[in-house]
């Protein structure tokens, strides 16, 4: 009987992990964070956006987010076609603006919304460290405006 109680206790403690899932918003935001890293590092060439495009083509877990996905899709596709850093930055800003409202609501991505008051631009990135992707001379300029949960 004691073993049964322990098994029951273990089942209760692990149920949250068994039934929780990471929504599509989480996967989208993780891909956006990878794009941020690429632009911040000023990586040459095209950015791989295949996974992001795939996720954006699917319906989100919430109706209002599906509309955000639909609007972000052409931006992501264009971003994958450009090699010019200034164009990447412009498209990333548009992508961040389109998807910022899904940060923290339904996701477990660890992505936060950042803002640079000098450039008046927002971006999405993992973690809490300021890594401004828009100007190589202002890499530490910015603040968190919506922190990851």
Number of C-alpha atoms within 10 A of each C-alpha: 6 7 8 9 10 11 12 11 12 11 12 11 11 10 11 10 9 9 7 8 11 12 15 21 27 22 18 22 28 21 20 25 22 18 24 25 16 18 20 19 12 16 13 11 13 15 18 17 18 13 13 23 20 11 18 25 14 12 17 20 13 13 10 12 19 18 14 19 26 16 15 21 19 14 18 24 16 13 23 20 14 15 14 13 17 13 13 25 20 14 19 24 19 17 23 22 16 18 21 19 14 18 22 20 11 15 21 19 23 18 25 23 24 25 19 21 11 9 13 8 18 24 28 30 30 21 17 15 13 17 24 27 28 25 14 12 9 14 14 14 18 21 18 19 12 16 16 19 13
